[in-house]
Amino acid sequence: MSQLIDTSSFPTGENLDYEGKEELDQLEVLRAEAWRYLHTYRWNPPIADLVLAFGVAPVISLFLARREPGARPEDAERWVVVGNLPSMHFETDDTPTPALALELYCAIAQDWADNVLAGRDLADSYPIPVAPTREHAENLLGRIDFIRTKLIPLA
């Protein structure tokens, strides 16, 4: 993907529509969590900025991570999801909007949960950093359902 994500509709500056300082503070906590998560990986060039794309603190935040100049155009941006669920980062290629990014997050997480419940090998699944138990898979599926039914329509 050579064209960058259009962030003009993202909730920034005067567009922030949150109920109060407490929620904004929680979003900043999630921003810090996203930075910590991203810094568990080596990026060359490094991540330069995180742009809030969608957030319902403290449940979930979706950020657009932008790398410093020098990255290949297709690697210049990544979506990052953090919150009360497994953190994840992934490409922006086929997901140019926050709603599509959240749908992809759900699909990736559901793949892991479905494979756990079916007793299949997880080698090709996104590495969710918890034990692959029925309880974890069912909990994740519940969160995915909440994201799909309640949050994606808001994004």
N, C-alpha and C positions, 0 to 999 in steps of 0.2 A: 504494500500500500504506500503510495508516494504522497497522497494528500493527507494533511493532518486533520484530526477531528475538529469539527467546528464547535467551539466552546461557548458561543454567544448566548446559548440558552441555559448554560450552567448556573447554579445558584451562587453567584459571587458578588461582592461589593453590595450595591443597593438592591440586587436581586435576591439576597438572602431573605427567605421567608420562613423564619423559625420563631417559635413562641417566646423565647427569652434568652437571657444570658446563660442560664444553666445548659440549655440545649446547645448553644454555640460553644460553650466550654467543653461539652461532651464531644462535639465534632472535632475540636482541637485535640482532644485525647485520642480520637480515632485517627486523626492526621499523624500524630506522633507514632501511633501503632503501625500505620502504613509505612512510615519512614523506617522504623525499626525492622519491620518485615522485609522491606526491599533491601536493606543493608545486610541481610543474611546471604545475599547473592553478590557476585562480582559483576559490575556493569562497566563496560568499556565502549564508549565514554560513559561516565556515571550519570545517575539520575539528577536532573537539575531542578525539577519542580514537580509538585503535586497539585493538581487542580481538582477541587471538589466537583463531582458530577451529580451525585445524589447521596443523600444521607438521612437516615432516621436514627438519631443517636439515642441510646447506645447500641442499638440493634445491628445496624449495618451502615457502612459508608462505601461508596464507589468513588475512586479517584482516578484521574488520568495522570499517569506518570510520564513526564517528558524528559528525554535525555539531553545532555549537553550536545552542542553541535559536533558533528563528525560521525554520528551513527548513520548507518544505512537508512534510507527513507522508510523502508518497511519495518525498521527496528526503532524508529524515533520515539514511539509512544507505546505504552502498555496500560491496560486496565488493571487496577488493584482493588480488591475487595477485602475489607476487614470488618470486624465487629464481633458479635456474639455467635460466631460461626467460623468454620475454617477459613483462614486467610488464603488468598489465591491471587496470582497475577497471570495475565494471558494477553495474547495479541489483540490488536484492534482491527485487523484486516476485514473481517466480515461483520463487525459490530460497531458501526459509526455513531450509535446513540447510546445513552445510558440504559434505556429499556432493553435494547438488544444485548448489551453487555451483561445485564443482570440475567437475561434469559440464557446466555451462554454459561454464566457461572452456575446456574441451576442445572443445566444439561451436564456439565462436567462433574458436578457434585453427585448428581443422580447416577451417573455411570459408575462412580465408586461405590455408592450405596447399593445399587442393584447387583453389582458384582460380588460385594460382600454377602448380601442375602442369598445369592445363588451359589455361594462357595466357589466362585471362579477366581482365577489368577488375577492379581491386581497389577501385574507388570506394565500393562498398557493404560492404566488409570492414572489420573492426576494423583500425586502423592499427598493424601490427607494424613496429617501427622497425629493420628490416634490409632489405637488398636482396632483392627478390622473385625469388630464384634457386631452381632445383631443389634444390640442396644445402641451403639454409635450410629449404625446405618439407619435405624428407624428414627432416631433423634434428628439426624441430618435430613431425612426425607420430610419430616414434619416442618423443619425450617424452610426447606425448599418450597413446600406447598404454601407456606405463609408468604414467602417472597413472590411467588407466582401469582397468588390470588389477591394479596393486599398491597404489595409494594410496586411491582412492575407497572400496574395501571397508573400509579402516581408518578412514575419516572417518565 
